[in-house]
Structures are given as structure tokens and as C-alpha cells.
Amino acid sequence: MHVIFGGAFNGKRAYVEERVQGQNVQWLNAQEDIPVRLSNTEVVVVFGVEHLLEKKLEEWLEHLERWNEEVEVVIIATEIGRGIVPMEASMRKLRDDVGRFYQRLFTKAESVTRIWYGIAQTIKGDVWR
């Protein structure tokens, strides 16, 4: 499992698209229903997890771990905290849930790469692809 993370509109998707070029890729929006099974694919790319609360994040984590046994899994994770505490309680809960999820996800990942304004920095594992 590979995690690519960074701020919004910092080049994460372009980075992933370049690395999966020529492969059979299934792109999954985490805000939609979790597919029962994967289509004929070599790589699964999941994006949008930063919009989910704890219960849904747990469901996704279970699927990601299972899929990782069959295909290459890439998660595009948008940083939503950066030390800023939201005023609304619901937004604080979202930030906290996503932060705890990212900690677990990053621990399980083979590689973690931060994209900041188009510059990739691998902070865990080998450079992905």
C-alpha cells in the first residue's frame, strides 16, 4: 500500500497518474459506496478519504488491507489539519478522525510520499515507482 499526501491542489493526482500510466487502474472515490469487488485491475487508487468520519474510515481501512493482498493499492490523502483548529465541533471531529486514520494508514503503508507544490518527498519506504 502506498500513501501519497499533501495539501489540496498540490499535485498529488498528477504524481499518481504519471506512475500508474500504462496499467489497468481503478479509481475509487471514498465518498461513494465501497465496491463489493474490484474490476479487472492492477492498481486501485482511492481518493477523498479526508471527507469521511470514523465509522466509514474503518470500513475503508478493512477493504484497503484486503485489496492490498491482491493488487497494488494507492491512497491519495489530502492534509486537512496543518495545526489549525476549526471553530465548529463537527469540523474538529472530522479533522481528528481523519488524523487518527492517517496515522494508522501511514503505519501500514509500504511507502508514504508527501507532495508539496509539485515536489515529491518520500518520508517512508522506497520511492514509489
LUMSEPA-942174 format. One record per residue: x, y, z of N, C-alpha, C, CB in turn; residue in three letters; residue number from 1. Coordinates in steps of 0.02 Angstrom, whole numbers, always signed. Each point is the difference from the previous one (the first is absolute). Glycine has a CB too. Example, Ala and Ser with C-alpha at 12.3 -4.5 7.8 and 13.67 -1.06 7.14 Angstrom:
LUMSEPA-942174
R     nx     ny     nz    cax    cay    caz     cx     cy     cz    cbx    cby    cbz vexpa zaro
R   +660   -284   +390    -45    +59     +0    +45    +60     +0    -95    -59    +62   ALA    1
R    +77   +112    -98    +42    +59     +3    -39    +55    +37    +59    -32   -108   SER    2
end
This chain:
LUMSEPA-942174
R     nx     ny     nz    cax    cay    caz     cx     cy     cz    cbx    cby    cbz vexpa zaro
R    +43    -58     +0    -43    +58     +0    +45    +62     +0    -94    -62    +61   MET    1
R    +75   +111   -101    +38    +61     -7    -46    +59    +15    +78    -53    -86   HIS    2
R    -54   +100   +127    -38    +60    +16    +36    +60    -29    -45    -53   +106   VAL    3
R     +7    +93   -143    +24    +62    -28    -41    +55    +34    +35    -53   -113   ILE    4
R     -3    +98   +149    -39    +51    +36    +31    +69     -9    -36    -87    +82   PHE    5
R     -5   +137    -68    +21    +69     -5    -60    +45     +1   +103    -32    -64   GLY    6
R    -92    +96    +56    -54    +49     +1    -43     -6    -63    +72    +76    +68   GLY    7
R   -130    -44    -65    -46     +1    -57    +34    +34    -59   -100     +2    +78   ALA    8
R    +90    -31   -137    +25    +28    -63    +76     +9     +0   -110    +58    -13   PHE    9
R   +146   -106    +41    +73     +3     +3    +33    -48    -48    -10    +33   +118   ASN   10
R    -29    -71   -158    +29    -43    -51     -1    -74    +17    +70    +94    -29   GLY   11
R   -109   -114    +78     -1    -71    +20    -27    -44    -56    -17    +36   +118   LYS   12
R    -39    -17   -147    -30    -42    -52    +46     -5    -61   -114    +34    +41   ARG   13
R   +143    +21    -62    +46     -1    -57    +59    -46    +14    -33   +117    -30   ALA   14
R    +58   -117    +91    +55    -43    +20    -20    -74     -8    +42    +89    +81   TYR   15
R   -102   -106    -56    -24    -69     -5    -13    -19    -73    -51    +10   +115   VAL   16
R    +17    +34   -152    -15    -15    -71    +63    -16    -39    -99    +75     +7   GLU   17
R   +152    -38     +6    +64    -12    -36    +27    -69    +17    +24   +123     +2   GLU   18
R    -31   -145    +59    +29    -63    +22    -41    -61    -18    +52    +62    +91   ARG   19
R   -117    -54   -103    -41    -58    -18    -14     -3    -74    -52     +6   +113   VAL   20
R    +81    +39   -151    -11     +3    -72    +15    -67    -32    +29   +123     +1   GLN   21
R    -74   -146    -45    +10    -62    -36    -26    -61    +38    +97    +52    -53   GLY   22
R   -122    -43   +114    -27    -56    +38    -76     +5     +2   +106     -5    +70   GLN   23
R   -137    -51    -55    -72     -1     +8    -16    +25    +71    -13    -97    -83   ASN   24
R    -15   +158    +87    -10    +34    +64    -74     +9    +13   +110    +59    -12   VAL   25
R   -131    -71    +73    -68    +14    +21     +3    +57    +51    -38   -121    -21   GLN   26
R     +7   +177     +4     -2    +59    +44    -64     -3    +41    +68    +70    -81   TRP   27
R    -62    -64   +148    -57     -4    +44     -6    +62    +43    +10   -125     +2   LEU   28
R    -68   +157     -4    -14    +57    +42    -27    -27    +66    -24    +76   -100   ASN   29
R    +58    -63   +155    -19    -27    +65    -69    +25    +23   +121     -7    +29   ALA   30
R   -145    +61    -58    -66    +26    +19    -57    -41    -31    +50   +114    +11   GLN   31
R    -34   -157    -58    -50    -42    -31     +0    -68    +34    +13    +59   -111   GLU   32
R    -58   -103    +92     -4    -65    +31    +63    -40    -13   -124     +2    -13   ASP   33
R   +144    -42    +62    +58    -43     -6    -19    -57    -47    +44    +30   +117   ILE   34
R     -5    -42   -170    -19    -53    -47     +6    -69    +34    +39    +71    -96   PRO   35
R    -84   -116    +78     +0    -67    +27    +62    -37    -24   -126     -2     +4   VAL   36
R   +142    +11    -67    +61    -30    -27    +31    +48    -51    -46   -118    +17   ARG   37
R   +109   +106    -30    +36    +43    -46     -8    -25    -71    +83    +28    +90   LEU   38
R    -82    +18   -137     -2    -20    -71    +69    -27    -18    -89    +88    -28   SER   39
R    +97   -111    -32    +64    -26    -24    +51    +56     +4    -57    -85    -77   ASN   40
R    +99    +84   +128    +44    +57    +12    +67    -22    +30   -101    +71    +17   THR   41
R   +151    -30    -27    +66    -11    +30    +12    +46    +59    +43    -36   -112   GLU   42
R    -73    +96   +108    +10    +52    +51    -67    +30    +19   +116    +25    -44   VAL   43
R   -127    -17   +109    -59    +35    +25    +24    +65    +31    -65   -108    +21   VAL   44
R    +36   +164    -43    +16    +65    +29    -62    +27    +35    +87    +24    -91   VAL   45
R    -81    -10   +155    -56    +26    +40    +15    +72    +18    -27   -116    +46   VAL   46
R    -23   +159    -56     +7    +71    +18    -63    +23    +35    +76    +20    -98   PHE   47
R    -71    +35   +135    -58    +30    +33    -11    -25    +71    -49    +11   -111   GLY   48
R    +96    -48   +140    -10    -26    +68     -4    +55    +52    +60   -103    -34   VAL   49
R    -34   +161    +19     +0    +55    +48    -70    +28    +14   +115    +27    -38   GLU   50
R   -164    -50     +1    -69    +23    +10    -42    -47    +42     +9    +57   -109   HIS   51
R    +22   -112   +133    -38    -52    +35    +11     +2    +75     +8    -70   -102   LEU   52
R    -60    +55   +140     +6     -6    +72    +20    -71    +20    -86    +91    +14   LEU   53
R    +99   -100    +50    +33    -60    +27    -30    -66    -24    +27    +69    +97   GLU   54
R    -93    -78    -93    -29    -65    -18    +15    -18    -72    -91    +20    +83   LYS   55
R    +82    +26   -128    +13    -13    -71    +75    -11    -13   -102    +68    -31   LYS   56
R   +144    -31    +67    +72     -9     -7    +21    -71    +20    +17   +122    +24   LEU   57
R    -48   -149    +28    +16    -69    +21    -20    -50    -54    -17    +33   +120   GLU   58
R    -40    -22   -151    -22    -44    -55    +50     +1    -57   -120    +19    +32   GLU   59
R   +142    +41    -50    +48     +6    -55    +66    -33    +18    -54   +107    -34   TRP   60
R    +77   -100    +96    +64    -30    +20     -3    -76     -7    +19    +95    +80   LEU   61
R    -74   -125    -61     -7    -73     -8     +5    -20    -73    -73     -3   +102   GLU   62
R    +40    +39   -145     +2    -16    -72    +71    +11    -29   -122    +31    -10   HIS   63
R   +153    +24    +29    +67    +16    -25    +49    -56    +18    -25   +123     +9   LEU   64
R    +22   -146    +53    +45    -53    +22    -12    -64    -39     +3    +51   +115   GLU   65
R    -66    -68   -126    -16    -61    -38    +21     +6    -73    -97    -21    +77   ARG   66
R    +82    +79   -108    +19    +10    -70    +76     -1     -9   -104    +67    -17   TRP   67
R   +140    -42    +68    +73     +4     -5    +32    -69     -8     -4   +104    +69   ASN   68
R    -32   -157    -51    +25    -68     -8     -6    -22    -73    -32    -26   +118   GLU   69
R    -11    +59   -157    -14    -21    -69    +30    +46    -53   -105    -50    +43   GLU   70
R   +103   +115    -31    +22    +49    -49    +40    +55    +36   -100    -24    -75   VAL   71
R   +131    +67    +36    +34    +58    +28    -52    +52    +19   +104    -22    -70   GLU   72
R    -99    +46   +131    -48    +49    +26    +36    +67    +12    -71    -92    +54   VAL   73
R    +41   +145    -80    +28    +68    +10    -56    +43    +29    +83    -13    -98   VAL   74
R    -67    +49   +151    -48    +46    +31    +26    +71     -9    -38    -89    +84   ILE   75
R     -5   +132   -112    +16    +70     -5    -35    +34    +60    +11     -2   -130   ILE   76
R    +29    +29   +175    -26    +28    +62    +15    +75     +4    +16   -112    +57   ALA   77
R    -69   +151    -50     +9    +72     +5     +8    +20    +73    -67    +18   -105   THR   78
R   +119    +20   +119    +12    +26    +68    -53    +53    +15   +126    -23     -9   GLU   79
R   -162    +13    +64    -53    +48    +16    +10    +36    +66    -76    -72    -64   ILE   80
R   +129    +58   +100    +10    +31    +65    +51    +55     +0    -31   -106    +49   GLY   81
R    +93    +88    -58    +57    +47     +1     +0    +44    +62     -1     +0   -125   ARG   82
R    -22    -29   +181     +3    +36    +63    -55    +50    +13   +119    -15     -9   GLY   83
R   -164    +24    -38    -54    +47     +8    -60    -35    +31    +40    +68    -99   ILE   84
R    -65    -43   +155    -57    -30    +34    -64    +36    -23    +72    -31   +100   VAL   85
R   -118     -6   -132    -62    +31    -25    -44    +23    +58     +6    -73   -102   PRO   86
R    -47   +123    +89    -46    +27    +50    -58    -48    +13    +32   +116    -35   MET   87
R    -59   -147    -18    -58    -43     +6    +19    -69    +27    -54    +61    -95   GLU   88
R    +14    -86   +142    +14    -65    +31     +1    -56    -52    -53    +41   +106   ALA   89
R     +8    -38   -155     -3    -53    -51    +63     -1    -42   -125    +10     -2   SER   90
R   +152    +48    -12    +62     +4    -40    +60    -23    +42    -49    +95    -68   MET   91
R    +48    -81   +133    +54    -24    +43     -2    -77     +3     -4   +107    +68   ARG   92
R    -56   -135    -64     -6    -73     +2    +25    -30    -65    -99     +9    +77   LYS   93
R    +81    +20   -133    +23    -25    -65    +77     +2     -2   -107    +40    -56   LEU   94
R   +136    +16    +74    +73     +8     -1    +33    -53    +45    -12   +123    -23   ARG   95
R    -16   -134    +82    +28    -48    +47     -7    -71    -26    -26    +77    +94   ASP   96
R    -33    -94   -120    -12    -68    -27    +48    -14    -58   -120     +6    +34   ASP   97
R   +126    +41    -79    +43     -9    -58    +73     -4    +22    -82    +62    -73   VAL   98
R   +102    -21   +121    +69     -2    +26    +17    -68    +30     -7   +122    +22   GLY   99
R    -38   -150    +18    +12    -67    +29     +2    -53    -55    -56    +36   +107   ARG  100
R    +11    -30   -156     +0    -47    -57    +66     +4    -38   -126    +11     -9   PHE  101
R   +149    +48     -5    +64     +8    -36    +57    -31    +39    -43   +106    -53   TYR  102
R    +44    -99   +119    +52    -31    +40     +1    -76    -11    -10    +92    +85   GLN  103
R    -48   -123    -81     -5    -72    -11    +19    -19    -71    -90     -6    +87   ARG  104
R    +65    +45   -134    +13    -13    -71    +75     +5    -16   -115    +43    -28   LEU  105
R   +147     +9    +53    +71    +11    -13    +42    -55    +32    -20   +124     -5   PHE  106
R     -1   -149    +62    +35    -55    +33     -2    -63    -42    -27    +49   +111   THR  107
R    -31    -63   -142     -9    -61    -40    +31     +6    -69   -105    -21    +63   LYS  108
R   +114    +81    -88    +24    +11    -68    +72    -22     -9    -80    +96    -10   ALA  109
R    +95   -122    -50    +68    -18    -18    +41    +64    -14    -41   -109    -49   GLU  110
R     +7   +158    +19    +33    +64    -14    -49    +57    +12    +77    -56    -84   SER  111
R    -48   +112   +105    -39    +62    +10    +39    +56    -33    -51    -42   +110   VAL  112
R    +17    +77   -155    +31    +55    -37    -41    +63    +10    +48    -80    -85   THR  113
R    -14   +134   +104    -33    +65     +7    +11    +39    -65    +16     +1   +128   ARG  114
R    -69    +28   -154     +4    +44    -58    -15    +71    +25    -35    -93    -83   ILE  115
R    +81   +136    +74    -10    +69    +21    +17    +45    -58    +26    -27   +121   TRP  116
R    -77    +58   -151     +7    +43    -58    +39    -33    -56     -5    +98    +77   TYR  117
R    -13   -161    -90    +29    -37    -56    +65    -35    +14    -56    +80    -70   GLY  118
R    +83    -71   +130    +64    -32    +17    -14    -61    +44    +62   +111     -8   ILE  119
R    -36   -169    -13    -11    -62    +37    +57    -11    +50    -61    -49    -98   ALA  120
R    +42    +29   +158    +48    -17    +52    -23    -64    +33    +31   +122    +20   GLN  121
R     +7   -177    -31    -17    -63    +31    +22     +1    +72     +9    -61   -111   THR  122
R    -56    +50   +157    +16     +2    +71     -2    -68    +33    -45   +115     +2   ILE  123
R    +24   -167    -40     +0    -68    +26     +9    -47    -58    -75    +31    +98   LYS  124
R   +118    -81    -90    +10    -50    -51    +40    +26    -58   -106    -52    +34   GLY  125
R   +107    +12    -87    +35    +19    -61    -44    +45    -43    +65   -106     +3   ASP  126
R    -35   +141    -48    -37    +42    -47    -48    -45    -38    +95    +84    -11   VAL  127
R   -159    -66    +10    -49    -41    -34     +6    +10    -75    -77     +8    +99   TRP  128
R    +91    -62   -133     +8     -3    -73    +53    +46    -24   -118    -30    -11   ARG  129
end
